[in-house]
Amino acid sequence: MRGYLSHDTVVEVPAAVIWDVYRSLELGRLLNELLQDVIGKIEVVQGDGGVGTILNVTFPPGTPGPSYMKEMITKIDDEMRVKEAEVIEGGDKDLGFVLYRRRLQIIEKDAESCISRSSVEYEIDDKLEDIASQASTKPLEILAEVVGKYLKEKRSSSN
Ligand SMILES: *[C@@H]1O[C@H](CO)[C@@H](O)[C@H](O)[C@H]1NC(C)=O
């Protein structure tokens, strides 16, 4: 079976400001600083942040199931402001997903705010319905909220 989940988060920073962070390795650096206890520790295995870059995420201690995942960045579209990554080892792949793709998209709202759309696309054997139900956009939603808030505060303190 295939599935698709999506959730929109309103972020109070201009689209271009948050996209600059989302599209680059700065995102991993920020997540290590702000969300290591929630998302895990992110290390670059290879690449400069562009398509083909491989990241290794070590989940926080005590996380049930796999202890890490390797993710490959498969798309960065500066025009549509879309970034996609697929799990290539560990994590959701270990759980049984054939495909587990995370997508972040920034959609302009007005000069000072935008929408961060978090989506997950997956493919899994029909027999693994229970595991399919674990697919979630939650980590991406938390990322959008925390990174958005951080950038908003950074902007207002530098004005
Ligand atoms: C990825 O992280 C796991 C868990 O921390 C580790 O065992 C593994 O060696 C790492 N792989 C690479 C390629 O860094």
Ligand as a Chemical Component Dictionary entry (heavy atoms), coordinates in Angstrom:
data_LIG
# 
_chem_comp.id                   LIG 
_chem_comp.type                 NON-POLYMER 
_chem_comp.pdbx_formal_charge   0 
_chem_comp.three_letter_code    LIG 
# 
loop_
_chem_comp_atom.comp_id 
_chem_comp_atom.atom_id 
_chem_comp_atom.alt_atom_id 
_chem_comp_atom.type_symbol 
_chem_comp_atom.charge 
_chem_comp_atom.model_Cartn_x 
_chem_comp_atom.model_Cartn_y 
_chem_comp_atom.model_Cartn_z 
_chem_comp_atom.pdbx_ordinal 
LIG C1 C1 C 0 25.340 6.095 11.842 1  
LIG O1 O1 O 0 24.963 6.124 13.182 2  
LIG C2 C2 C 0 24.969 4.859 13.810 3  
LIG C3 C3 C 0 24.390 5.011 15.202 4  
LIG O2 O2 O 0 24.996 6.071 15.896 5  
LIG C4 C4 C 0 26.383 4.303 13.801 6  
LIG O3 O3 O 0 26.389 3.029 14.402 7  
LIG C5 C5 C 0 26.880 4.217 12.374 8  
LIG O4 O4 O 0 28.220 3.810 12.362 9  
LIG C6 C6 C 0 26.754 5.553 11.673 10 
LIG N1 N1 N 0 27.072 5.375 10.276 11 
LIG C7 C7 C 0 27.840 6.235 9.605  12 
LIG C8 C8 C 0 28.091 5.916 8.184  13 
LIG O5 O5 O 0 28.291 7.248 10.121 14 
# 
loop_
_chem_comp_bond.comp_id 
_chem_comp_bond.atom_id_1 
_chem_comp_bond.atom_id_2 
_chem_comp_bond.value_order 
_chem_comp_bond.pdbx_ordinal 
LIG C1 O1 SING 1  
LIG C1 C6 SING 2  
LIG O1 C2 SING 3  
LIG C2 C3 SING 4  
LIG C2 C4 SING 5  
LIG C3 O2 SING 6  
LIG C4 O3 SING 7  
LIG C4 C5 SING 8  
LIG C5 O4 SING 9  
LIG C5 C6 SING 10 
LIG C6 N1 SING 11 
LIG N1 C7 SING 12 
LIG C7 C8 SING 13 
LIG C7 O5 DOUB 14 
# 
